[in-house]
Structures are given as structure tokens and as C-alpha cells.
Amino acid sequence: MAELLTIKLPNVGDFDEIEVIEVLITVGDEIALEDSIIVLESDKATMEIPSPYAGKVDSIMVKVGDRIAEGAEIAKLQAASTSEAAIPDKSDAPETESKPEPESVPASKPEEPESSAPTPPPPVTENRQESRPGNLTDNSNDKSRRQIYTNPSVRRYARELGANLELVTGTGTKGRILKEDVTAFIKASLTSGASAGSGGISVSAMPEIDFSKFGEIEAVPLNRIQKLSGAHLHRSWVTVPHVTQFDEANITELEGFRKSLAGEAEKKGLRLTLLVFIMKAVVAALKEYPNFNASLDSSGEHLILKKYFHIGVAVDTPKGLVVPVIRDVDQKGLFDLAAELGTTAGRARDGKLSPGDMQGGCFTISSLGGIGGIQFTPIVNSPEVAILGVAKAKMQPVYQADGSFKPGLILPLALSYDHRVIDGAQGARFTSYLNQVVSDIRRVLL
């Protein structure tokens, strides 16, 4: 009978006990040197324990849910042969013991390549999902799950980014997954537009809950606009690294100018809103900072700079939010924009917009000033790279150079942008410039 080798838990750090969350072997499995045999999880990390020997699994002394300490027996193996390489078991072998070099393998029994005898897929325990909630590489019902070789820090990094390690190609020794591999996978997923649940970047599914056991409920189906916009917003939120820059603009003079034109606009049958002025100010800022008037190409390698200025405007309708696009804002006057904006918003509320009315935008403005609120974080309307959120203006005391305070109408601004294209300094410069233009609309003429 072949020699029985005992695998014991080596020193895994400063832990009295650590929980077994996965057993990757079964009795009868043929395992190779350094094949992972169990997975442990502490409150900070998960780690795979490799086998220090090659051979056939004779018995297993641990199960999922056990808490084990250094030196605990994990399994016994029937040694493959004396020619197989082995690494010392720190729990029962001296530190000076070394692994035999490949040259020590007899010529009569050459070591077979790893690819000629693949390790059988590890079994999946029934309570794996319960013991590892949120595990992004969990495929409890997939019996052909590929073996993953990496270290705990890389696993944690992948979990934080939402990367499925089963889809990551490892470039380390024996296909081991490195941190750089996870980073490259995330970049590729983002540039290809992968969304949550698409097999690229994934998140754990929400558990199904029977809410009726808590009280009376009513299930109301989402309408078409909610379904379409929900999917689009979800994709944008997951694939675009968002940053939001906040600012406040003193629009006291702008509001005075708007009111001075209200009578003339009324004679034309128009309603001259603050949004029209903000649209013109945004165009001025886009001309000053062209990277905001752009989109990434499908490869993620080029920035498409747009020479036109089509502004999307979020419109609240009975069936949900829609974003029609007002084209060539730079070429239209205030009254022309007011007329087009009023007509377009009316068609949106009546459900008469065509798909073409909501395409081709360069930049989106979402204004909640008429409803209220102090601030909010708008979601970038991909493939655009930035969106401006406008909250409700309010009167505040404004400090003057002579030390006095004067009432001012202050408008909260929130600029969300794609951090792949725009960095924080550019975001701050854009909002500062926009602030200047909104505070003194005469700058539009410069």
C-alpha cells in the first residue's frame, strides 16, 4: 500500500481559528502538487490552501463550517510516487527541508505534463452560497467550474471591483491570476460596455422575498419607459466610473435679466425659463472645455470630439423620465430655444416623441428646480461623458467685499462625469467656468 501523507494546516496568519468555507477535494481525487484543497475565510480575507504533496485523496478530516487552527489535519493522501515533487509542510517538517529539483525524476518514469491529466473539477457543497454571501465567483450549480489559482488579496480586489474571477485569464505561473489580470479584465469590460449580470462585471442577484407575509401588497408592473430607462441607467452606472463635482452659482443678476424679458416672451406666447439660460451657458462651457463634448469610441482607445452642440433635457412625464434632445443650441436665440423647449416638453408629456428625438445628444441637463431639493447626484447619460444636475435656487446672504452681506439667489449645481475621460481638475474647472457664465450671462457673448 502506498505511503499515507497527512496534510496539515500551515501558519496562515494571526488567527486562533479560521472557518472552512469550501472543500475542493473528495475521496479518490488525484491531485497535483499545489492544487488547492480547501478555502478558508476570516473576517478580512479568503484564502485557498494548496496541497504540499501530489497523490490520491484517501480521507478528508474537515468539512464546510469547521473552524480549524494551525496544525489541524485536513486530509490524507496516498503518495503518487517518491519522484513527485513536494513542498514542506511547515506544521511537521523542518524549515530547511527543500523541494527536490526536476532533475531528480528518474528517466524511466518521466513526469507527465499537467495538461495530460487534468484534475477533476472540485465538488460544490450544498451550503456554499450560504457560507459565502456575495461571492462573485460562486457558481453553485456549475459542476464544470474551472479551478481558480490566486491569492486572498487578489480575491478581495476582484470582489471590490465586481469581477468574476472565473472569466479572468491568469498570466502568472501555472495560470495564476494576478492583480494586474483583474485590472486588465475590468478595463476590457468597461470599454466593451459590459453590464452587471452580462458575464463581465457581475453583482449578486437580489434575493426573492415574499413581502406578502409582512402585510398587504399590490404588484404594479413597470411601464415601458421605466423598463427602458432603468436598464439604460443601470448600464451607465455600472460601466461608467462616476465622479460628481458640486458648486453654487449666484444667479441674482441672471434672474433679474430673465424677468426683464418675461413680458416680451409672453407676447410671443412663450415661457422663458431659467433652463434656457443654463443651456446657453452649458454650450459656452463645452466650447471652452471640448473634452466634455465628447464620447469614448467602442474600443475605449479614442475620444470622439463633437463639433456640434445638441443638449439633452430631462423631462418629467406621467410615465417616467425621458430625455429629448434640443439640437444646435449654439445657433439658436433665447426665444427660439424657449419655443422649441416648450413644444418638445409638451410632446414628451403626451408620449409623442420619436426615437430620433432622443438621440444624438452631447450633454444632458437634469433640472429639479421646479420640484425642490438641495442637491442630487445625476447619472451620466452614456455614451455622453457628463451631465449637469440643477436643484432649486434659494435666497441666501452673500458676503460682499466691504464686509457686509447682501441677499443673493443661489443655484446649486452638480456635475457628474466619466472619470475615464475627465479628471477632477477638469471637472472643477468646468463647473467654475459654468458658474462664472451663469452668474454673468454676458460672458456668453465673449
N, C-alpha and C positions, 0 to 999 in steps of 0.2 A: 504494500500500500504506500502511496506517495506520502511524503512528509507533510504534516499539517502545520501551516504557518498562521499565527494569530496576529490579526491586525488590531492595534490599539489606538485610541485617540491620542494624537500628539499634543503638544502645547499649542493651543490656539489663541492665547492671549490671557488677559487678566479676568478670567471667568471662573467662578466656583463650579457652576453647572451651565450647560447650554442645551437648548432644545433641538431635537432631531425633527426636521420638518419634511424630509424626504429620504426614502431608502431607494437607491438607484440600482440595486442588485437583487437577484433572487438565487436561491439554492440551485446549483447546476450551471450557473452562468460561467462562461470562460471570460476572464477579464485580463487586460494587459496592464503592464506597469504604468502607474499614474492615472489609470482610469478613475473617474470619480465614483465613489461608492455610497456616500450619504451627503445630505445637505443639512447644515446647522444654521440656526438663526438666533442672533442676540437682539437686544433692543436697538442696536445701531447698524447691524450688517448681517448679510448671509454669507456663508462660505461653503464651498464644496471640499470634502476631504478625499484626497486621492489615495489609491492603494499603493503601499510601498513594495508590493510583490505582484507577480503575474501568476495566474493559476485558475483553478476551478473552485467556485464557491461551495464549500462543504456545509457551512452553517452560518446563521446570522443571529447575533445576540441582541440587536436593538430593533426598535420599531418606531414608527412615527408617533410623536408625542413624548417619547422618553427624554429625560434630562440627564446628560452624561458629563463626566469630568475627565480631565487628563488621565490617561492610563486605562480608561474603561475599554473592555473588549468589544469590538464592533463585529467582527466576523472571523471565520477560519477558512483558509484556502488550502487546497491540495496543490502543492508546488508544481508548476508547469514542468520545470527541469532545472537542474543545477546550473545550466548555461544561461538561464534567463537573468536579465539584469534586475537588481533590486536596490531600493534606496533604504537606508537605515531607518528603523522605527525608533524614534527618539525616546519612546517610553520604556524600551527594554534593550536598547543597543547602545554601545559607547559612541561618543561623538566622532571618534576617529575612524569608525568603520566607513568604508568608501564603496562606491558602486563599481563593479567590475567593468573594465573597458570592453568595447565591442570586439577587440582583437582576441579576447579570451574565449570566444564562442568556437567550439570545435568545427572543423571543416565538414565533418560527416553529418552534422545537424545544423545547417545554416538557419539563422533566424529568418522567419518568413516576413515579408513586408506586411505592414499594418493593414494595407488595403486588401490583402488576400484573405484575411479572416476578420471581417468586421464584427465588432462587439454587438451582441443582440441589444435591441432597444430596451432601456430600463423600464421596469413596470411602473405604473402610475397608481398611487394609493388612492383609495376612495375619498379620504378626507383631506386630500392635498389642498383643495381650494379653501377649505375651512381654516387650515392652519397657515395659509399664506394669502390673506386677502390682498387684492390689488396687485398680485404678481403678474407682470406684463408678459412673461414668457410661459404662462400657465396654459396648457392645452390638455386638460384632464381626460378628455375623451379621444385624444390622438395617440394611438398605440405606436405609431411610427415616429414619435417625437425625436428629433435629432439631438444628439448629445452636445452640450454646450460647455466649452472649456474657457474659463475666465476666472478672475479673482473677485472677491467681495466688493472692492472699491469700484470696479467696472460695473458690476451688477447694480450697485446703488446709483451710479452715474446714469445708467440706462433707465432705471426706474424713475429717476427725477426728470429725465427728458421724455419719458413715454416711449422708449424704443423697445421693440420686440427683438430680443437677442436671438431668437430662432431664425430671424431674417438677416442678421448681420454676418458678413463674411469676415472671419478672423484672419489676420495676416501674421500672427505670432507663430511661435514654434508649435508644430502639430495642429495648426489651425486655431490656436488660442486667440480669443477675442481681446483686443487691446482697447484702451480708452480712445485712441485715435480712430479705430474702426467704428466705434459708436458715433463719434463726431462726424465722420465722413458719411455714415448712413443717415444721420439726421439732416445733414446738408443736402444730400441727394433727395431725401423725402420731401423737404421743404421746396426745393426748386422744381420738383415734379408735381407739386400740388397735392401730395398725399394727404388724406384727411383721416381723422380718428375713425378707427374701425375698418380702414381700407386695406390693412395689411402692412402699412408703413408705420406711421405713428399711431399707436393704439392706446385706448384707455379702457379701464374695466367697465363692463356693462352695468347699468343700474339694476339693482335687484328688483324683482317683481314684488309688489306689496299689495295686499288686499286691503284697501282703505275702508271698505265697507264694514270691516269688523270694528272700526272705531266710531262709526256713525253713518248717517245717511249721506249718500253721494249721488252725483249725476255725471255721466261721461258725455262730454261735449266734443265732437270731432273738430280738429283744426281745419280752417278753410284753406283754400288753395294758396292764397298769398302767404299765410302763416307757414305753411309747409315749405314753400319755395324759399322764402326769406330766411326761415330757420336753418335750412340746410346750407344756404349761402353764408350766413353769419357764422355758423359753426365751422365751416371750412376756413373762412377768413381768420377766425380767432385761433384755430389750431395751427394753421400753416404760416401765419404772419406773426413775427415777434414784435409785439406791440410796446410802444412807449407813449406816454401821454404827457404833454407839456401844458401847464396851466398858466394863465395870465389874466389880467384885468385891464380893461380899456376905459378911459374916461370919455364917454360919448356925449357929454353935455352940449358941446357945440354942434355935433352932428345931429342930435335930436332937435336942436333949435332950427338948423337948416332944413331938416325934414319937415318940420311943422310949417315952415315958411312956404314950402311948396305944396302943402296939403290942399290948399284951396284950388290951385291951378290943376292939380291932379284930379280933384273931384269934378271939376268942369269937364274933364276929359272922360269921366266915368271910371276913373282909376283909383286904386287904393295904394298909396305909396308907403310901403312898409320898410322897417329897418333892414330887413333881409336883402332888399335890392341894393342898398348901400354896401352891405357886407360882401355881396357878390362882386361888386366892382373893386372893393378893397382886396379881396382874395386874388383877383386877377392881377392886380398890381404886385402883390407879394409873389405870385407864381412867376411873373416876368423877372422879378429880382432874384428869385431862387429857383431856377429851372428844374432842379432835381425833384422838386415836389410835383411838377407837372410831367410825370413820367410813369412808366411801368417796367417791371422786370420782364425780360423775354422768357420763353418756356425753359431755356437751358439754365437760367439764372446767371449767365455769364455776361449779359449785356443789359444796359439800361436804355429803354426806348424813350427818348425825349420828344415830347409832343409840341408842335408849333401852333396848335390851336388851343382854345380855351372854352371847353364845354364843362359847365358846372352842374353837378347833380344836386338836387334839393329834396331832402326827405319830406314827404307829405303824409300827414296822418289821415287815414281814411277809415270808414266804418269796418272795413275788412282787414285792416292792418296797415303797416308802414310800406310805402312804395317810394322809389327814388327816380322821378323823371329827370331828364337832362335838358338843361337850357343851353343851346348851342351859341357859339361865337359871342360870349358875353362881352368880350373886349370891344366888339364892333357895334354895340347897342347902347343907346342912351338910357337914362333912368326911367323915363316914361315908357319907352319901348319894353324894357325889362319888366316893369310893373304890369303892363298889359299882358305880356306873354306868361309871366308867372301866375297871374290870376286865372288866365284861361287854362293853363296846364294843370294847376291845382284843382280846378273845377272838374276837368276831365278825369283826373285821378280819383277824386271822391265819387264820381259817377261810374267808375270802373270802365272807362272808355280809352285807357291808354293802350297803345300797341307795344309789342316788344321793342320795336325800334326807338320808341320814346324813352326807353330806359337803358339804352346802350350808348357807348362812346364817351362816357364821362371821363374827365381828367382829375376831378377833385370833388368831394361831396361836402355839403353843409347840412348839419342837422341842428335845427333851431327849436328849442323848447321854451323860448322866452314867453310865448303866449300862454303856456300852461303853468310854468313855475319851476322852482328848483334852484339850488345854489350852484351846483356843478354836476357833471356826469362824465363818464369815460366812453366816448363813441368808439365803435369797432370799425376799423379800416374797411372800406368797401372795395375789396380786392377785385380786379388787378390794379386799382389805384394804389398809391403809396401813402396817402394821407387823407384825413377827414377833420373838419372843424366842428366842434360842438359849441353851441351858443346857448347859454342859460338866460334866466330872467335878469334884466338890468334893475338896479335899485339905487336909491339916493343914499350917498354916504358923505361924511365930512372929508374933504380933500385938503391936505396940508399945502399952504402957499409959501412962497419964498420969504415973505415978510413975517413968517411965524404964525399967521392966522389960519383959520380953517374956513373953507368955503364949500357949500353943498355941491356935489357932483353926481352925475348919473353914471354909475359904474357897471360895465358889461363884463360878466365872466366869460372867458374863452378857454376852450380845452382842445388842444391839437393832438390827435393820435396819429402816429406814423409808423411805417415799416422800418424797423431798426437795421434791416439788411441794406437799405438804401440810404437812410438818413440817420446821422448820429445825433447825440444830444446837443452838441454845439450848434449844428444846423437847425435843429428844432427850436432852440432858444432864439436864434437869430430871426427865424421866420416869424415866430409869434411876436417878437419885439418890433419887427418891421410892420407887421399887420396891425399891432397896437398903435403905432405912430400914424398909420394911414387912417384907421378908424377914428382916432382921436382928432385928426385934422384931414378931412376928406379932400381938401385941396391938393394933397400930395398925389392924388390920382392923376392930376394934370402934369406932373413932373416927368 
